[in-house]
Amino acid sequence: MDGPVGAASDAGPPSYSRGNESSLVSALKTLLFFTFLMVTLPIGLYFATKAYLFEGSMKMSSSDSYFYAAIVAVLAVHVVLALFVYVAWNEGTPKGKGKDD
């Protein structure tokens, strides 16, 4: 009577299949890529557009160029977030062409 109870409690942690592990790695790579993009793209665009576009090409004052460069950086954040949502939404969908009957 004690045998079956002890056997059930000796089960180890659930094992993960290869497909689940590769899916997790893929999701982590996607997250790290968009995290890197979220940090570098808006900051880089802010300083590049301020110095080269607004002050350099358009000859704006320093205070005006701060304002417009900030708008460009905010737009870049929104584009990166929209791309992340799009990629995350489509990541789990099957790649088959056709309708399942």
Distance bins in CASP14 RR format, pairs under 12 A and 6 or more apart:
PFRMAT RR
TARGET T0000
AUTHOR 0000-0000-0000
RMODE 2
METHOD distances of the structure
MODEL  1
2 8 0 0 0 0 0 1 0 0 0 0 0
2 9 0 0 0 0 0 1 0 0 0 0 0
3 9 0 0 0 0 0 1 0 0 0 0 0
3 10 0 0 0 0 0 1 0 0 0 0 0
4 10 0 0 0 0 0 1 0 0 0 0 0
14 20 0 0 0 0 0 1 0 0 0 0 0
15 21 0 0 0 0 0 1 0 0 0 0 0
16 22 0 0 0 0 0 1 0 0 0 0 0
16 23 0 0 0 0 1 0 0 0 0 0 0
16 24 0 0 0 0 1 0 0 0 0 0 0
16 25 0 0 0 0 0 1 0 0 0 0 0
17 23 0 0 0 0 1 0 0 0 0 0 0
17 24 0 0 0 0 0 1 0 0 0 0 0
18 24 0 0 0 0 0 1 0 0 0 0 0
18 25 0 0 0 0 0 1 0 0 0 0 0
19 25 0 0 0 0 1 0 0 0 0 0 0
19 26 0 0 0 0 1 0 0 0 0 0 0
19 27 0 0 0 0 0 1 0 0 0 0 0
20 26 0 0 0 0 0 1 0 0 0 0 0
20 27 0 0 0 0 0 1 0 0 0 0 0
21 27 0 0 0 0 0 1 0 0 0 0 0
21 28 0 0 0 0 0 1 0 0 0 0 0
22 28 0 0 0 0 0 1 0 0 0 0 0
22 29 0 0 0 0 0 1 0 0 0 0 0
23 29 0 0 0 0 0 1 0 0 0 0 0
23 30 0 0 0 0 0 1 0 0 0 0 0
23 91 0 0 0 0 1 0 0 0 0 0 0
23 92 0 0 0 0 1 0 0 0 0 0 0
24 30 0 0 0 0 0 1 0 0 0 0 0
24 31 0 0 0 0 0 1 0 0 0 0 0
24 91 0 0 0 0 0 1 0 0 0 0 0
25 31 0 0 0 0 0 1 0 0 0 0 0
25 32 0 0 0 0 0 1 0 0 0 0 0
26 32 0 0 0 0 0 1 0 0 0 0 0
26 33 0 0 0 0 0 1 0 0 0 0 0
26 87 0 0 0 0 0 1 0 0 0 0 0
26 88 0 0 0 0 0 1 0 0 0 0 0
26 91 1 0 0 1 0 0 0 0 0 0 0
26 92 0 0 0 0 1 0 0 0 0 0 0
27 33 0 0 0 0 0 1 0 0 0 0 0
27 34 0 0 0 0 0 1 0 0 0 0 0
27 84 0 0 0 0 0 1 0 0 0 0 0
27 87 0 0 0 0 0 1 0 0 0 0 0
27 88 0 0 0 0 1 0 0 0 0 0 0
27 91 1 0 0 1 0 0 0 0 0 0 0
27 92 0 0 0 0 1 0 0 0 0 0 0
28 34 0 0 0 0 0 1 0 0 0 0 0
28 35 0 0 0 0 0 1 0 0 0 0 0
28 91 0 0 0 0 0 1 0 0 0 0 0
29 35 0 0 0 0 0 1 0 0 0 0 0
29 36 0 0 0 0 0 1 0 0 0 0 0
29 87 0 0 0 0 0 1 0 0 0 0 0
29 91 0 0 0 0 0 1 0 0 0 0 0
30 36 0 0 0 0 0 1 0 0 0 0 0
30 37 0 0 0 0 0 1 0 0 0 0 0
30 83 0 0 0 0 0 1 0 0 0 0 0
30 84 1 0 0 1 0 0 0 0 0 0 0
30 85 0 0 0 0 0 1 0 0 0 0 0
30 86 0 0 0 0 0 1 0 0 0 0 0
30 87 1 0 0 1 0 0 0 0 0 0 0
30 88 1 0 0 1 0 0 0 0 0 0 0
30 89 0 0 0 0 0 1 0 0 0 0 0
30 90 0 0 0 0 0 1 0 0 0 0 0
30 91 1 0 0 1 0 0 0 0 0 0 0
30 92 0 0 0 0 0 1 0 0 0 0 0
31 37 0 0 0 0 0 1 0 0 0 0 0
31 38 0 0 0 0 0 1 0 0 0 0 0
31 84 0 0 0 0 1 0 0 0 0 0 0
31 87 0 0 0 0 1 0 0 0 0 0 0
31 88 0 0 0 0 1 0 0 0 0 0 0
31 91 0 0 0 0 0 1 0 0 0 0 0
32 38 0 0 0 0 0 1 0 0 0 0 0
32 39 0 0 0 0 0 1 0 0 0 0 0
32 84 0 0 0 0 0 1 0 0 0 0 0
33 39 0 0 0 0 0 1 0 0 0 0 0
33 40 0 0 0 0 0 1 0 0 0 0 0
33 41 0 0 0 0 0 1 0 0 0 0 0
33 80 0 0 0 0 0 1 0 0 0 0 0
33 83 0 0 0 0 0 1 0 0 0 0 0
33 84 0 0 0 0 1 0 0 0 0 0 0
33 87 0 0 0 0 1 0 0 0 0 0 0
33 88 0 0 0 0 0 1 0 0 0 0 0
34 40 0 0 0 0 0 1 0 0 0 0 0
34 41 0 0 0 0 1 0 0 0 0 0 0
34 77 0 0 0 0 0 1 0 0 0 0 0
34 79 0 0 0 0 0 1 0 0 0 0 0
34 80 1 0 0 1 0 0 0 0 0 0 0
34 81 0 0 0 0 1 0 0 0 0 0 0
34 82 0 0 0 0 0 1 0 0 0 0 0
34 83 1 0 0 1 0 0 0 0 0 0 0
34 84 1 0 1 0 0 0 0 0 0 0 0
34 85 0 0 0 0 1 0 0 0 0 0 0
34 86 0 0 0 0 0 1 0 0 0 0 0
34 87 1 0 0 1 0 0 0 0 0 0 0
34 88 0 0 0 0 1 0 0 0 0 0 0
34 91 0 0 0 0 0 1 0 0 0 0 0
35 41 0 0 0 0 0 1 0 0 0 0 0
35 80 0 0 0 0 1 0 0 0 0 0 0
35 81 0 0 0 0 0 1 0 0 0 0 0
35 84 0 0 0 0 1 0 0 0 0 0 0
36 42 0 0 0 0 0 1 0 0 0 0 0
36 43 0 0 0 0 0 1 0 0 0 0 0
36 80 0 0 0 0 0 1 0 0 0 0 0
36 84 0 0 0 0 0 1 0 0 0 0 0
37 43 0 0 0 0 0 1 0 0 0 0 0
37 44 0 0 0 0 0 1 0 0 0 0 0
37 45 0 0 0 0 0 1 0 0 0 0 0
37 76 0 0 0 0 1 0 0 0 0 0 0
37 77 0 0 0 0 1 0 0 0 0 0 0
37 79 0 0 0 0 1 0 0 0 0 0 0
37 80 1 0 1 0 0 0 0 0 0 0 0
37 81 0 0 0 0 1 0 0 0 0 0 0
37 82 0 0 0 0 0 1 0 0 0 0 0
37 83 0 0 0 0 1 0 0 0 0 0 0
37 84 0 0 0 0 1 0 0 0 0 0 0
37 87 0 0 0 0 0 1 0 0 0 0 0
38 44 0 0 0 0 0 1 0 0 0 0 0
38 45 0 0 0 0 0 1 0 0 0 0 0
38 73 0 0 0 0 0 1 0 0 0 0 0
38 76 0 0 0 0 1 0 0 0 0 0 0
38 77 1 0 0 1 0 0 0 0 0 0 0
38 78 0 0 0 0 0 1 0 0 0 0 0
38 79 0 0 0 0 0 1 0 0 0 0 0
38 80 1 0 1 0 0 0 0 0 0 0 0
38 81 1 0 0 1 0 0 0 0 0 0 0
38 82 0 0 0 0 0 1 0 0 0 0 0
38 83 0 0 0 0 0 1 0 0 0 0 0
38 84 1 0 0 1 0 0 0 0 0 0 0
39 45 0 0 0 0 0 1 0 0 0 0 0
39 46 0 0 0 0 0 1 0 0 0 0 0
39 73 0 0 0 0 0 1 0 0 0 0 0
39 76 0 0 0 0 0 1 0 0 0 0 0
39 77 0 0 0 0 0 1 0 0 0 0 0
39 80 0 0 0 0 1 0 0 0 0 0 0
40 46 0 0 0 0 0 1 0 0 0 0 0
40 47 0 0 0 0 0 1 0 0 0 0 0
40 48 0 0 0 0 0 1 0 0 0 0 0
40 73 0 0 0 0 0 1 0 0 0 0 0
40 76 0 0 0 0 1 0 0 0 0 0 0
40 77 0 0 0 0 0 1 0 0 0 0 0
40 80 0 0 0 0 1 0 0 0 0 0 0
41 47 0 0 0 0 0 1 0 0 0 0 0
41 48 0 0 0 0 0 1 0 0 0 0 0
41 49 0 0 0 0 0 1 0 0 0 0 0
41 72 0 0 0 0 0 1 0 0 0 0 0
41 73 0 0 0 0 1 0 0 0 0 0 0
41 74 0 0 0 0 0 1 0 0 0 0 0
41 75 0 0 0 0 0 1 0 0 0 0 0
41 76 1 0 1 0 0 0 0 0 0 0 0
41 77 0 0 0 0 1 0 0 0 0 0 0
41 78 0 0 0 0 0 1 0 0 0 0 0
41 79 0 0 0 0 1 0 0 0 0 0 0
41 80 1 0 0 1 0 0 0 0 0 0 0
41 81 0 0 0 0 0 1 0 0 0 0 0
41 83 0 0 0 0 0 1 0 0 0 0 0
41 84 0 0 0 0 0 1 0 0 0 0 0
42 48 0 0 0 0 0 1 0 0 0 0 0
42 49 0 0 0 0 0 1 0 0 0 0 0
42 69 0 0 0 0 0 1 0 0 0 0 0
42 70 0 0 0 0 1 0 0 0 0 0 0
42 71 0 0 0 0 0 1 0 0 0 0 0
42 72 0 0 0 0 1 0 0 0 0 0 0
42 73 1 0 1 0 0 0 0 0 0 0 0
42 74 1 0 0 1 0 0 0 0 0 0 0
42 75 0 0 0 0 1 0 0 0 0 0 0
42 76 1 0 1 0 0 0 0 0 0 0 0
42 77 1 0 1 0 0 0 0 0 0 0 0
42 78 0 0 0 0 1 0 0 0 0 0 0
42 79 0 0 0 0 1 0 0 0 0 0 0
42 80 1 0 0 1 0 0 0 0 0 0 0
42 81 0 0 0 0 0 1 0 0 0 0 0
43 49 0 0 0 0 0 1 0 0 0 0 0
43 50 0 0 0 0 0 1 0 0 0 0 0
43 69 0 0 0 0 0 1 0 0 0 0 0
43 70 0 0 0 0 0 1 0 0 0 0 0
43 72 0 0 0 0 0 1 0 0 0 0 0
43 73 1 0 0 1 0 0 0 0 0 0 0
43 74 0 0 0 0 0 1 0 0 0 0 0
43 76 0 0 0 0 1 0 0 0 0 0 0
43 77 0 0 0 0 0 1 0 0 0 0 0
43 80 0 0 0 0 0 1 0 0 0 0 0
44 50 0 0 0 0 1 0 0 0 0 0 0
44 51 0 0 0 0 0 1 0 0 0 0 0
44 52 0 0 0 0 0 1 0 0 0 0 0
44 69 0 0 0 0 1 0 0 0 0 0 0
44 72 0 0 0 0 1 0 0 0 0 0 0
44 73 1 0 0 1 0 0 0 0 0 0 0
44 76 0 0 0 0 1 0 0 0 0 0 0
44 77 0 0 0 0 0 1 0 0 0 0 0
45 51 0 0 0 0 0 1 0 0 0 0 0
45 52 0 0 0 0 0 1 0 0 0 0 0
45 53 0 0 0 0 1 0 0 0 0 0 0
45 54 0 0 0 0 0 1 0 0 0 0 0
45 68 0 0 0 0 0 1 0 0 0 0 0
45 69 1 0 0 1 0 0 0 0 0 0 0
45 70 0 0 0 0 0 1 0 0 0 0 0
45 71 0 0 0 0 0 1 0 0 0 0 0
45 72 1 0 1 0 0 0 0 0 0 0 0
45 73 1 0 1 0 0 0 0 0 0 0 0
45 74 0 0 0 0 1 0 0 0 0 0 0
45 75 0 0 0 0 1 0 0 0 0 0 0
45 76 1 0 1 0 0 0 0 0 0 0 0
45 77 0 0 0 0 1 0 0 0 0 0 0
45 79 0 0 0 0 0 1 0 0 0 0 0
45 80 0 0 0 0 0 1 0 0 0 0 0
46 52 0 0 0 0 0 1 0 0 0 0 0
46 53 0 0 0 0 0 1 0 0 0 0 0
46 54 0 0 0 0 0 1 0 0 0 0 0
46 65 0 0 0 0 0 1 0 0 0 0 0
46 66 0 0 0 0 1 0 0 0 0 0 0
46 67 0 0 0 0 0 1 0 0 0 0 0
46 68 0 0 0 0 0 1 0 0 0 0 0
46 69 1 0 1 0 0 0 0 0 0 0 0
46 70 1 0 0 1 0 0 0 0 0 0 0
46 71 0 0 0 0 1 0 0 0 0 0 0
46 72 1 0 0 1 0 0 0 0 0 0 0
46 73 1 0 1 0 0 0 0 0 0 0 0
46 74 0 0 0 0 1 0 0 0 0 0 0
46 75 0 0 0 0 0 1 0 0 0 0 0
46 76 0 0 0 0 1 0 0 0 0 0 0
46 77 0 0 0 0 0 1 0 0 0 0 0
47 53 0 0 0 0 0 1 0 0 0 0 0
47 54 0 0 0 0 0 1 0 0 0 0 0
47 55 0 0 0 0 0 1 0 0 0 0 0
47 65 0 0 0 0 0 1 0 0 0 0 0
47 66 0 0 0 0 0 1 0 0 0 0 0
47 69 1 0 0 1 0 0 0 0 0 0 0
47 70 0 0 0 0 0 1 0 0 0 0 0
47 72 0 0 0 0 0 1 0 0 0 0 0
47 73 0 0 0 0 1 0 0 0 0 0 0
47 76 0 0 0 0 0 1 0 0 0 0 0
48 54 0 0 0 0 1 0 0 0 0 0 0
48 55 0 0 0 0 0 1 0 0 0 0 0
48 56 0 0 0 0 0 1 0 0 0 0 0
48 57 0 0 0 0 0 1 0 0 0 0 0
48 65 0 0 0 0 0 1 0 0 0 0 0
48 69 0 0 0 0 1 0 0 0 0 0 0
48 72 0 0 0 0 1 0 0 0 0 0 0
48 73 0 0 0 0 0 1 0 0 0 0 0
48 76 0 0 0 0 0 1 0 0 0 0 0
49 55 0 0 0 0 1 0 0 0 0 0 0
49 56 0 0 0 0 0 1 0 0 0 0 0
49 57 0 0 0 0 1 0 0 0 0 0 0
49 58 0 0 0 0 1 0 0 0 0 0 0
49 60 0 0 0 0 0 1 0 0 0 0 0
49 65 0 0 0 0 1 0 0 0 0 0 0
49 66 0 0 0 0 0 1 0 0 0 0 0
49 67 0 0 0 0 0 1 0 0 0 0 0
49 68 1 0 0 1 0 0 0 0 0 0 0
49 69 1 0 1 0 0 0 0 0 0 0 0
49 70 0 0 0 0 1 0 0 0 0 0 0
49 71 0 0 0 0 1 0 0 0 0 0 0
49 72 1 0 1 0 0 0 0 0 0 0 0
49 73 0 0 0 0 1 0 0 0 0 0 0
49 74 0 0 0 0 0 1 0 0 0 0 0
49 75 0 0 0 0 0 1 0 0 0 0 0
49 76 0 0 0 0 1 0 0 0 0 0 0
50 56 0 0 0 0 1 0 0 0 0 0 0
50 57 0 0 0 0 0 1 0 0 0 0 0
50 58 0 0 0 0 0 1 0 0 0 0 0
50 60 0 0 0 0 1 0 0 0 0 0 0
50 61 0 0 0 0 0 1 0 0 0 0 0
50 62 0 0 0 0 1 0 0 0 0 0 0
50 63 0 0 0 0 0 1 0 0 0 0 0
50 64 0 0 0 0 1 0 0 0 0 0 0
50 65 1 0 1 0 0 0 0 0 0 0 0
50 66 1 0 0 1 0 0 0 0 0 0 0
50 67 0 0 0 0 1 0 0 0 0 0 0
50 68 1 0 0 1 0 0 0 0 0 0 0
50 69 1 1 0 0 0 0 0 0 0 0 0
50 70 0 0 0 0 1 0 0 0 0 0 0
50 71 0 0 0 0 0 1 0 0 0 0 0
50 72 0 0 0 0 1 0 0 0 0 0 0
50 73 0 0 0 0 1 0 0 0 0 0 0
51 57 0 0 0 0 0 1 0 0 0 0 0
51 58 0 0 0 0 0 1 0 0 0 0 0
51 60 0 0 0 0 0 1 0 0 0 0 0
51 62 0 0 0 0 0 1 0 0 0 0 0
51 65 0 0 0 0 1 0 0 0 0 0 0
51 66 0 0 0 0 0 1 0 0 0 0 0
51 69 0 0 0 0 1 0 0 0 0 0 0
52 58 0 0 0 0 1 0 0 0 0 0 0
52 59 0 0 0 0 0 1 0 0 0 0 0
52 60 0 0 0 0 0 1 0 0 0 0 0
52 65 0 0 0 0 0 1 0 0 0 0 0
52 69 0 0 0 0 0 1 0 0 0 0 0
52 72 0 0 0 0 0 1 0 0 0 0 0
53 59 0 0 0 0 0 1 0 0 0 0 0
53 60 0 0 0 0 1 0 0 0 0 0 0
53 64 0 0 0 0 0 1 0 0 0 0 0
53 65 0 0 0 0 1 0 0 0 0 0 0
53 68 0 0 0 0 1 0 0 0 0 0 0
53 69 0 0 0 0 1 0 0 0 0 0 0
53 71 0 0 0 0 0 1 0 0 0 0 0
53 72 0 0 0 0 1 0 0 0 0 0 0
54 60 1 0 1 0 0 0 0 0 0 0 0
54 61 0 0 0 0 1 0 0 0 0 0 0
54 62 0 0 0 0 1 0 0 0 0 0 0
54 63 0 0 0 0 0 1 0 0 0 0 0
54 64 1 0 0 1 0 0 0 0 0 0 0
54 65 1 1 0 0 0 0 0 0 0 0 0
54 66 0 0 0 0 1 0 0 0 0 0 0
54 67 0 0 0 0 1 0 0 0 0 0 0
54 68 1 0 1 0 0 0 0 0 0 0 0
54 69 1 0 0 1 0 0 0 0 0 0 0
54 70 0 0 0 0 0 1 0 0 0 0 0
54 71 0 0 0 0 0 1 0 0 0 0 0
54 72 0 0 0 0 1 0 0 0 0 0 0
55 61 0 0 0 0 1 0 0 0 0 0 0
55 62 1 0 0 1 0 0 0 0 0 0 0
55 63 0 0 0 0 0 1 0 0 0 0 0
55 64 0 0 0 0 1 0 0 0 0 0 0
55 65 1 0 1 0 0 0 0 0 0 0 0
55 66 0 0 0 0 1 0 0 0 0 0 0
55 68 0 0 0 0 1 0 0 0 0 0 0
55 69 0 0 0 0 1 0 0 0 0 0 0
56 62 0 0 0 0 0 1 0 0 0 0 0
56 65 0 0 0 0 1 0 0 0 0 0 0
56 69 0 0 0 0 0 1 0 0 0 0 0
57 65 0 0 0 0 0 1 0 0 0 0 0
57 68 0 0 0 0 0 1 0 0 0 0 0
58 64 0 0 0 0 1 0 0 0 0 0 0
58 65 0 0 0 0 1 0 0 0 0 0 0
58 68 0 0 0 0 1 0 0 0 0 0 0
58 69 0 0 0 0 0 1 0 0 0 0 0
59 65 0 0 0 0 1 0 0 0 0 0 0
60 66 0 0 0 0 1 0 0 0 0 0 0
60 67 0 0 0 0 1 0 0 0 0 0 0
60 68 1 0 0 1 0 0 0 0 0 0 0
60 69 0 0 0 0 1 0 0 0 0 0 0
61 67 0 0 0 0 1 0 0 0 0 0 0
61 68 0 0 0 0 0 1 0 0 0 0 0
62 68 0 0 0 0 0 1 0 0 0 0 0
62 69 0 0 0 0 0 1 0 0 0 0 0
63 69 0 0 0 0 0 1 0 0 0 0 0
63 70 0 0 0 0 0 1 0 0 0 0 0
64 70 0 0 0 0 0 1 0 0 0 0 0
64 71 0 0 0 0 0 1 0 0 0 0 0
65 71 0 0 0 0 0 1 0 0 0 0 0
65 72 0 0 0 0 0 1 0 0 0 0 0
66 72 0 0 0 0 0 1 0 0 0 0 0
66 73 0 0 0 0 0 1 0 0 0 0 0
67 73 0 0 0 0 0 1 0 0 0 0 0
67 74 0 0 0 0 0 1 0 0 0 0 0
68 74 0 0 0 0 0 1 0 0 0 0 0
68 75 0 0 0 0 0 1 0 0 0 0 0
69 75 0 0 0 0 0 1 0 0 0 0 0
69 76 0 0 0 0 0 1 0 0 0 0 0
70 76 0 0 0 0 0 1 0 0 0 0 0
70 77 0 0 0 0 0 1 0 0 0 0 0
71 77 0 0 0 0 0 1 0 0 0 0 0
71 78 0 0 0 0 0 1 0 0 0 0 0
72 78 0 0 0 0 0 1 0 0 0 0 0
72 79 0 0 0 0 0 1 0 0 0 0 0
73 79 0 0 0 0 0 1 0 0 0 0 0
73 80 0 0 0 0 0 1 0 0 0 0 0
74 80 0 0 0 0 0 1 0 0 0 0 0
74 81 0 0 0 0 0 1 0 0 0 0 0
75 81 0 0 0 0 0 1 0 0 0 0 0
75 82 0 0 0 0 0 1 0 0 0 0 0
76 82 0 0 0 0 0 1 0 0 0 0 0
76 83 0 0 0 0 0 1 0 0 0 0 0
77 83 0 0 0 0 0 1 0 0 0 0 0
77 84 0 0 0 0 0 1 0 0 0 0 0
78 84 0 0 0 0 0 1 0 0 0 0 0
78 85 0 0 0 0 0 1 0 0 0 0 0
79 85 0 0 0 0 0 1 0 0 0 0 0
79 86 0 0 0 0 0 1 0 0 0 0 0
80 86 0 0 0 0 0 1 0 0 0 0 0
80 87 0 0 0 0 0 1 0 0 0 0 0
81 87 0 0 0 0 0 1 0 0 0 0 0
81 88 0 0 0 0 0 1 0 0 0 0 0
82 88 0 0 0 0 0 1 0 0 0 0 0
82 89 0 0 0 0 0 1 0 0 0 0 0
83 89 0 0 0 0 0 1 0 0 0 0 0
83 90 0 0 0 0 0 1 0 0 0 0 0
84 90 0 0 0 0 0 1 0 0 0 0 0
84 91 0 0 0 0 0 1 0 0 0 0 0
85 91 0 0 0 0 0 1 0 0 0 0 0
86 93 0 0 0 0 0 1 0 0 0 0 0
87 93 0 0 0 0 0 1 0 0 0 0 0
94 100 0 0 0 0 1 0 0 0 0 0 0
END
